[in-house]
């Protein structure tokens, strides 16, 4: 499935939109440092905040797409999430599961590979952004509200694994 | 002739960020991502919201630093790229000042802010004005264009500090006006540390 992408550029504000949502380009330094910021302020709950923000801001992008295109099957909706993941430059992802949970595998990951490029390997998983992204994908796939799914990294590229794996469960 | 921002923007906006077979966008010596503006705005808003008063400055500094390092490394990749060479360099007649103008044209083309240099004292200070920027849509209190602040200090360093990658921590950037705080435009003052 190839995403139907409509990219518009506002000649007045000079802002970009993808399928009606405002988008902006940034780089792995920005993402890596934002992840590090969350780790540095973990005592305030910043890691949880980063994952929740990803869930809350990615969800409308996937949800509006599947509704506009009449995509209803959960597997197809998960696939839309995976396609958006790649479109956004975040890597490659496969995902499967049910309303009870499932799994997402990332052979390539912008968050992990960006971190490794910047600082090298790490001793614990750092893909809090993608945990939120995957939670949003599953919530859209199974028509559930926010915070219905939790994703935990069980293997991590940043720790030396060949691919990152996120285990998803309904909460 | 000097760098004509809108002309550069219209050329560069045609360059689309397209992921490779690995779902990654390697460009300008970095891995590029394209995300909803709401993600970056909401990260800043909620991070500030969970931070107690005695740590607000540390959080604000960290948010600015995220963009500062991004701006320094990506900015270098941009001003040494073939795209910059073809779209901007033919208009450069005033050395580093024009390279900076070109960098802000790219800044604008990428959707960071409709912005430009309104005053510059070469090697010393610079004032940036932004009449539209996505951070103006963020929630929270006070002036909160952390990204523009960080990137502006980085761009000044690329133009006037020690050659890349040794020029960091030479300039600082302060936000003196903000659309998000009720002003008509955003304004950023870059000066030596």
Contacts between the chains, C-beta under 8 A, distances in Angstrom:
chain1	res1	chain2	res2	distance
A	7	B	16	6.9
A	9	B	13	5.3
A	13	B	114	6.1
A	13	B	132	4.5
A	14	B	9	6.3
A	14	B	108	5.2
A	14	B	109	7.3
A	14	B	111	6.9
A	14	B	114	4.5
A	14	B	132	6.9
A	15	B	37	7.9
A	15	B	111	5.4
A	15	B	132	7.1
A	15	B	134	6.7
A	16	B	13	8.0
A	16	B	111	4.3
A	18	B	34	7.3
A	21	B	36	5.3
A	21	B	38	7.7
A	22	B	36	6.4
A	22	B	37	4.2
A	22	B	38	7.0
A	22	B	111	7.8
A	22	B	134	6.3
A	22	B	137	7.9
A	23	B	34	5.3
A	23	B	35	6.7
A	23	B	36	5.9
A	23	B	37	6.7
A	23	B	111	7.0
A	24	B	34	7.0
A	24	B	35	6.8
A	24	B	36	8.0
A	24	B	37	5.1
A	24	B	40	6.9
A	24	B	110	6.9
A	24	B	111	4.5
A	24	B	112	6.4
A	24	B	134	6.0
A	25	B	17	5.7
A	25	B	32	5.6
A	25	B	33	7.3
A	25	B	34	5.2
A	25	B	110	4.7
A	25	B	111	6.7
A	26	B	32	7.3
A	26	B	33	5.7
A	26	B	34	7.9
A	26	B	35	7.0
A	26	B	40	7.2
A	26	B	70	6.2
A	26	B	74	7.9
A	27	B	28	7.6
A	27	B	30	4.0
A	27	B	31	6.5
A	27	B	32	5.6
A	27	B	33	7.0
A	27	B	70	5.2
A	27	B	73	7.0
A	27	B	74	4.5
A	28	B	30	5.7
A	28	B	31	4.0
A	28	B	32	7.9
A	28	B	33	7.1
A	29	B	30	6.4
A	29	B	66	7.9
A	29	B	69	4.9
A	29	B	70	4.2
A	29	B	73	5.2
A	29	B	74	6.8
A	30	B	33	7.9
A	30	B	66	5.6
A	30	B	67	6.3
A	30	B	69	7.8
A	30	B	70	3.8
A	31	B	33	6.0
A	33	B	65	6.5
A	33	B	66	4.0
A	33	B	69	5.8
A	33	B	70	7.1
A	34	B	43	6.2
A	34	B	66	5.2
A	37	B	47	7.1
A	37	B	62	4.8
A	37	B	63	7.1
A	37	B	66	6.2
A	38	B	47	7.9
A	40	B	62	6.8
A	41	B	47	7.1
A	41	B	50	7.8
A	41	B	51	7.2
A	41	B	55	7.9
A	41	B	59	6.7
A	41	B	62	7.5
A	44	B	50	4.9
A	44	B	51	6.2
A	44	B	52	7.7
A	44	B	55	7.7
A	45	B	50	5.6
A	46	B	47	6.1
A	46	B	50	6.7
A	49	B	43	7.7
A	49	B	46	4.9
A	49	B	47	6.3
A	49	B	50	6.1
A	50	B	43	6.6
A	52	B	46	7.6
A	53	B	39	6.4
A	53	B	42	4.7
A	53	B	43	5.1
A	53	B	46	5.9
A	54	B	39	6.7
A	56	B	42	6.7
A	57	B	35	7.9
A	57	B	36	5.3
A	57	B	38	4.5
A	57	B	39	4.2
A	57	B	42	5.5
A	58	B	36	7.2
A	58	B	39	7.2
A	60	B	36	7.8
A	60	B	38	7.8
A	61	B	36	5.9
A	85	B	23	6.5
A	86	B	19	5.2
A	86	B	23	3.5
A	87	B	19	6.2
A	87	B	34	7.6
A	88	B	19	7.8
A	88	B	33	5.9
A	88	B	34	5.4
A	88	B	35	5.9
A	89	B	17	6.7
A	89	B	19	5.2
A	89	B	23	6.9
A	89	B	24	5.9
A	89	B	25	3.7
A	89	B	31	6.9
A	89	B	32	5.5
A	89	B	33	4.4
A	89	B	34	5.9
A	90	B	23	6.4
A	90	B	33	6.3
A	91	B	22	6.8
A	91	B	23	4.4
A	91	B	24	6.3
A	92	B	21	8.0
A	92	B	22	5.9
A	92	B	23	4.1
A	93	B	23	7.4
A	107	B	22	7.6
A	108	B	22	4.1
A	108	B	23	5.5
A	108	B	24	6.0
A	110	B	23	7.6
A	110	B	24	6.0
A	110	B	31	5.6
A	110	B	33	5.6
A	113	B	24	7.0
A	113	B	31	6.7
A	114	B	31	5.2
A	117	B	31	7.1
